[in-house]
Amino acid sequence: MIQSSNRDKISVFGSTGFIGGSFCNMFREACVPIDRESREPRTKSVLYFISTTDNFNIFEDPQKDIDTNLKVLVETLQNCKDSNITFNFISSWYVYGDVDLPAREDSECSPRGFYSITKKCAEDLLISFCKTFNIKYRILRLGNVYGRSDTNASKKKNALQFLTERLINDEPIHLYDGGSFTRDYIHVNDACRAINKIIHDGQINAVYNVGSGVEYTFSDLIDIVKKHVGSTSIIESKPTPNTYAYSQVNNMCLDTSMLSELGFKCSIAIDDGIIDMCNKLKAGLND
């Protein structure tokens, strides 16, 4: 039930994840974290992070992306149709697939892989549901978000932090195709600030890219890490596996013009963000 005391607050679904947890920590007074098993918002504004995180569930549990990204979303939407709610949905750059870069919000999406496809399907289900029941919505497509607080980083979910930990420990690493692919990286603090800006000032019933708008070569970021931590790790190039190459595009950069029009600018330069991540990881590994 929505209480009057929560009128100006945000119901956060997925508040214990990397980005959702960071958002709640940054905007603690405004957030109402929703229990993991609950599907009912407690405020008029909803911020929805619940999602799987990569295209690899197909090998162990093909149903997981469908259940998490679609079933849980629909169950939550069922509790929103009579509440005059604004539903802010966190999506991903993965929905674009192969498009001309930088990817624009109106680019035609052609996603590959179960995660990517179900995220785009979730967007379409959300739009259809919201139009049917006259619910306001926004869709936020995030770039690659990095930062120290990703406690479950892996080579599948957050390769930059995962490999940084190995470099700190002087362990050998492999880079697919030498790390020649590009991505749009944004620090988690900037991502949270951008999300908050869109929630409060963004257009209703619109899609927003959330990224830096800069195309970074992955090997260049690894070089920053290796130099800063003084790593002696051996770095070798490895061919991209066919299953990985099929489910993900080679390069990505987001057009962030709509976000910029709201007055948002990233405050953390990529070098500073990576060095800060390295320092915090080193401190954590030495605890």
Secondary structure as a PSIPRED ss2 file (coil, helix, strand):
# PSIPRED VFORMAT (PSIPRED V4.0)

   1 M C   1.000  0.000  0.000
   2 I C   1.000  0.000  0.000
   3 Q C   1.000  0.000  0.000
   4 S H   0.000  1.000  0.000
   5 S H   0.000  1.000  0.000
   6 N H   0.000  1.000  0.000
   7 R C   1.000  0.000  0.000
   8 D C   1.000  0.000  0.000
   9 K C   1.000  0.000  0.000
  10 I E   0.000  0.000  1.000
  11 S E   0.000  0.000  1.000
  12 V E   0.000  0.000  1.000
  13 F E   0.000  0.000  1.000
  14 G C   1.000  0.000  0.000
  15 S C   1.000  0.000  0.000
  16 T C   1.000  0.000  0.000
  17 G C   1.000  0.000  0.000
  18 F H   0.000  1.000  0.000
  19 I H   0.000  1.000  0.000
  20 G H   0.000  1.000  0.000
  21 G H   0.000  1.000  0.000
  22 S H   0.000  1.000  0.000
  23 F H   0.000  1.000  0.000
  24 C H   0.000  1.000  0.000
  25 N H   0.000  1.000  0.000
  26 M H   0.000  1.000  0.000
  27 F C   1.000  0.000  0.000
  28 R H   0.000  1.000  0.000
  29 E H   0.000  1.000  0.000
  30 A H   0.000  1.000  0.000
  31 C E   0.000  0.000  1.000
  32 V E   0.000  0.000  1.000
  33 P E   0.000  0.000  1.000
  34 I C   1.000  0.000  0.000
  35 D C   1.000  0.000  0.000
  36 R C   1.000  0.000  0.000
  37 E C   1.000  0.000  0.000
  38 S C   1.000  0.000  0.000
  39 R C   1.000  0.000  0.000
  40 E C   1.000  0.000  0.000
  41 P C   1.000  0.000  0.000
  42 R C   1.000  0.000  0.000
  43 T C   1.000  0.000  0.000
  44 K C   1.000  0.000  0.000
  45 S E   0.000  0.000  1.000
  46 V E   0.000  0.000  1.000
  47 L E   0.000  0.000  1.000
  48 Y E   0.000  0.000  1.000
  49 F C   1.000  0.000  0.000
  50 I C   1.000  0.000  0.000
  51 S C   1.000  0.000  0.000
  52 T C   1.000  0.000  0.000
  53 T C   1.000  0.000  0.000
  54 D C   1.000  0.000  0.000
  55 N C   1.000  0.000  0.000
  56 F C   1.000  0.000  0.000
  57 N H   0.000  1.000  0.000
  58 I H   0.000  1.000  0.000
  59 F H   0.000  1.000  0.000
  60 E C   1.000  0.000  0.000
  61 D C   1.000  0.000  0.000
  62 P C   1.000  0.000  0.000
  63 Q H   0.000  1.000  0.000
  64 K H   0.000  1.000  0.000
  65 D H   0.000  1.000  0.000
  66 I H   0.000  1.000  0.000
  67 D H   0.000  1.000  0.000
  68 T H   0.000  1.000  0.000
  69 N H   0.000  1.000  0.000
  70 L H   0.000  1.000  0.000
  71 K H   0.000  1.000  0.000
  72 V H   0.000  1.000  0.000
  73 L H   0.000  1.000  0.000
  74 V H   0.000  1.000  0.000
  75 E H   0.000  1.000  0.000
  76 T H   0.000  1.000  0.000
  77 L H   0.000  1.000  0.000
  78 Q C   1.000  0.000  0.000
  79 N C   1.000  0.000  0.000
  80 C C   1.000  0.000  0.000
  81 K C   1.000  0.000  0.000
  82 D C   1.000  0.000  0.000
  83 S C   1.000  0.000  0.000
  84 N C   1.000  0.000  0.000
  85 I C   1.000  0.000  0.000
  86 T E   0.000  0.000  1.000
  87 F E   0.000  0.000  1.000
  88 N E   0.000  0.000  1.000
  89 F E   0.000  0.000  1.000
  90 I E   0.000  0.000  1.000
  91 S E   0.000  0.000  1.000
  92 S E   0.000  0.000  1.000
  93 W H   0.000  1.000  0.000
  94 Y H   0.000  1.000  0.000
  95 V H   0.000  1.000  0.000
  96 Y H   0.000  1.000  0.000
  97 G E   0.000  0.000  1.000
  98 D C   1.000  0.000  0.000
  99 V C   1.000  0.000  0.000
 100 D C   1.000  0.000  0.000
 101 L C   1.000  0.000  0.000
 102 P C   1.000  0.000  0.000
 103 A E   0.000  0.000  1.000
 104 R C   1.000  0.000  0.000
 105 E C   1.000  0.000  0.000
 106 D C   1.000  0.000  0.000
 107 S C   1.000  0.000  0.000
 108 E C   1.000  0.000  0.000
 109 C C   1.000  0.000  0.000
 110 S E   0.000  0.000  1.000
 111 P C   1.000  0.000  0.000
 112 R C   1.000  0.000  0.000
 113 G C   1.000  0.000  0.000
 114 F H   0.000  1.000  0.000
 115 Y H   0.000  1.000  0.000
 116 S H   0.000  1.000  0.000
 117 I H   0.000  1.000  0.000
 118 T H   0.000  1.000  0.000
 119 K H   0.000  1.000  0.000
 120 K H   0.000  1.000  0.000
 121 C H   0.000  1.000  0.000
 122 A H   0.000  1.000  0.000
 123 E H   0.000  1.000  0.000
 124 D H   0.000  1.000  0.000
 125 L H   0.000  1.000  0.000
 126 L H   0.000  1.000  0.000
 127 I H   0.000  1.000  0.000
 128 S H   0.000  1.000  0.000
 129 F H   0.000  1.000  0.000
 130 C H   0.000  1.000  0.000
 131 K H   0.000  1.000  0.000
 132 T H   0.000  1.000  0.000
 133 F C   1.000  0.000  0.000
 134 N C   1.000  0.000  0.000
 135 I C   1.000  0.000  0.000
 136 K E   0.000  0.000  1.000
 137 Y E   0.000  0.000  1.000
 138 R E   0.000  0.000  1.000
 139 I E   0.000  0.000  1.000
 140 L E   0.000  0.000  1.000
 141 R E   0.000  0.000  1.000
 142 L E   0.000  0.000  1.000
 143 G C   1.000  0.000  0.000
 144 N E   0.000  0.000  1.000
 145 V E   0.000  0.000  1.000
 146 Y E   0.000  0.000  1.000
 147 G C   1.000  0.000  0.000
 148 R C   1.000  0.000  0.000
 149 S C   1.000  0.000  0.000
 150 D C   1.000  0.000  0.000
 151 T C   1.000  0.000  0.000
 152 N C   1.000  0.000  0.000
 153 A C   1.000  0.000  0.000
 154 S C   1.000  0.000  0.000
 155 K C   1.000  0.000  0.000
 156 K C   1.000  0.000  0.000
 157 K C   1.000  0.000  0.000
 158 N C   1.000  0.000  0.000
 159 A H   0.000  1.000  0.000
 160 L H   0.000  1.000  0.000
 161 Q H   0.000  1.000  0.000
 162 F H   0.000  1.000  0.000
 163 L H   0.000  1.000  0.000
 164 T H   0.000  1.000  0.000
 165 E H   0.000  1.000  0.000
 166 R H   0.000  1.000  0.000
 167 L H   0.000  1.000  0.000
 168 I H   0.000  1.000  0.000
 169 N C   1.000  0.000  0.000
 170 D C   1.000  0.000  0.000
 171 E C   1.000  0.000  0.000
 172 P C   1.000  0.000  0.000
 173 I E   0.000  0.000  1.000
 174 H E   0.000  0.000  1.000
 175 L E   0.000  0.000  1.000
 176 Y E   0.000  0.000  1.000
 177 D H   0.000  1.000  0.000
 178 G H   0.000  1.000  0.000
 179 G H   0.000  1.000  0.000
 180 S C   1.000  0.000  0.000
 181 F C   1.000  0.000  0.000
 182 T E   0.000  0.000  1.000
 183 R E   0.000  0.000  1.000
 184 D C   1.000  0.000  0.000
 185 Y E   0.000  0.000  1.000
 186 I E   0.000  0.000  1.000
 187 H E   0.000  0.000  1.000
 188 V H   0.000  1.000  0.000
 189 N H   0.000  1.000  0.000
 190 D H   0.000  1.000  0.000
 191 A H   0.000  1.000  0.000
 192 C H   0.000  1.000  0.000
 193 R H   0.000  1.000  0.000
 194 A H   0.000  1.000  0.000
 195 I H   0.000  1.000  0.000
 196 N H   0.000  1.000  0.000
 197 K H   0.000  1.000  0.000
 198 I H   0.000  1.000  0.000
 199 I H   0.000  1.000  0.000
 200 H H   0.000  1.000  0.000
 201 D H   0.000  1.000  0.000
 202 G C   1.000  0.000  0.000
 203 Q C   1.000  0.000  0.000
 204 I C   1.000  0.000  0.000
 205 N C   1.000  0.000  0.000
 206 A E   0.000  0.000  1.000
 207 V E   0.000  0.000  1.000
 208 Y E   0.000  0.000  1.000
 209 N E   0.000  0.000  1.000
 210 V E   0.000  0.000  1.000
 211 G C   1.000  0.000  0.000
 212 S C   1.000  0.000  0.000
 213 G C   1.000  0.000  0.000
 214 V C   1.000  0.000  0.000
 215 E C   1.000  0.000  0.000
 216 Y E   0.000  0.000  1.000
 217 T E   0.000  0.000  1.000
 218 F H   0.000  1.000  0.000
 219 S H   0.000  1.000  0.000
 220 D H   0.000  1.000  0.000
 221 L H   0.000  1.000  0.000
 222 I H   0.000  1.000  0.000
 223 D H   0.000  1.000  0.000
 224 I H   0.000  1.000  0.000
 225 V H   0.000  1.000  0.000
 226 K H   0.000  1.000  0.000
 227 K H   0.000  1.000  0.000
 228 H H   0.000  1.000  0.000
 229 V H   0.000  1.000  0.000
 230 G C   1.000  0.000  0.000
 231 S C   1.000  0.000  0.000
 232 T C   1.000  0.000  0.000
 233 S C   1.000  0.000  0.000
 234 I C   1.000  0.000  0.000
 235 I E   0.000  0.000  1.000
 236 E E   0.000  0.000  1.000
 237 S E   0.000  0.000  1.000
 238 K E   0.000  0.000  1.000
 239 P C   1.000  0.000  0.000
 240 T C   1.000  0.000  0.000
 241 P C   1.000  0.000  0.000
 242 N H   0.000  1.000  0.000
 243 T H   0.000  1.000  0.000
 244 Y H   0.000  1.000  0.000
 245 A H   0.000  1.000  0.000
 246 Y H   0.000  1.000  0.000
 247 S H   0.000  1.000  0.000
 248 Q C   1.000  0.000  0.000
 249 V C   1.000  0.000  0.000
 250 N C   1.000  0.000  0.000
 251 N E   0.000  0.000  1.000
 252 M C   1.000  0.000  0.000
 253 C C   1.000  0.000  0.000
 254 L E   0.000  0.000  1.000
 255 D C   1.000  0.000  0.000
 256 T C   1.000  0.000  0.000
 257 S H   0.000  1.000  0.000
 258 M H   0.000  1.000  0.000
 259 L H   0.000  1.000  0.000
 260 S H   0.000  1.000  0.000
 261 E H   0.000  1.000  0.000
 262 L C   1.000  0.000  0.000
 263 G C   1.000  0.000  0.000
 264 F C   1.000  0.000  0.000
 265 K C   1.000  0.000  0.000
 266 C C   1.000  0.000  0.000
 267 S C   1.000  0.000  0.000
 268 I C   1.000  0.000  0.000
 269 A C   1.000  0.000  0.000
 270 I H   0.000  1.000  0.000
 271 D H   0.000  1.000  0.000
 272 D H   0.000  1.000  0.000
 273 G H   0.000  1.000  0.000
 274 I H   0.000  1.000  0.000
 275 I H   0.000  1.000  0.000
 276 D H   0.000  1.000  0.000
 277 M H   0.000  1.000  0.000
 278 C H   0.000  1.000  0.000
 279 N H   0.000  1.000  0.000
 280 K H   0.000  1.000  0.000
 281 L H   0.000  1.000  0.000
 282 K H   0.000  1.000  0.000
 283 A H   0.000  1.000  0.000
 284 G H   0.000  1.000  0.000
 285 L H   0.000  1.000  0.000
 286 N H   0.000  1.000  0.000
 287 D C   1.000  0.000  0.000
